[in-house]
Amino acid sequence: MTGGETGIIYGSPVHRSRGFQGHRSVSKHDGSTKDGWYSYICGHCNTKVSGAVVCGYYESEEPPIKWLLCPNCGNGSVLAKDGNVYPGVPFGPNIEGLPEDVLEAYKEARNCMTVNAFTSCELICRKILMHVAVEKGAKEGDSFANYLSYLEEQGFVTPPMKGWVDLIRRHGNKATHSLESPDKKRAESTLMFTAELLRLIYEMEHISKQYTEET
Ligand SMILES: [Zn+2]
């Protein structure tokens, strides 16, 4: 790509006007000045930290790029020209007590949101309905509508939950069958409904066991 063009990375416009201008633009920091520290939420350990700026790339008329080290977990991140820190923070809450394959799928859905992969997020959320139903005894290879009915019959989805749990399925269907991409807000809501479902089915029982097993 030549000077002055605009590329698209993760859905954000990135101005690539000059490219690499040589090591003279790279500065190392020793922590003795304000430039040596940068406040961000670490995407590895999900903690707000004052991170060490290991080095920065500073070009006039360009946003700086900073290589960051987290003092909490010791892992590295990059503040990119678009002002975002990569890896980003997974969207949505941590949910405890999930079976392994449900946990993997839920993590993947959360990670999709960090790279604006909204369609993928909704597809995985719908797939989580299958994981949950099968884990609770439904047979594999059924339709998503039947999985939902199964969860209702077994009492995991109660009448007041049915409307929003069905939205997970319907948004997943739209993401599959329609060319129009879901917007961020819809994908966020799909993921939050999924989180709430997992919380009610798995996390509440998991937390309550800590108390009921004691008595
Ligand atoms: Zn960290």
Boltz pocket constraint, residues with backbone or C-beta under 6 A from the ligand:
constraints:
  - pocket:
      binder: B
      contacts: [[A, 42], [A, 43], [A, 44], [A, 45], [A, 46], [A, 47], [A, 70], [A, 71], [A, 72], [A, 73], [A, 74], [A, 75]]
      max_distance: 6.0
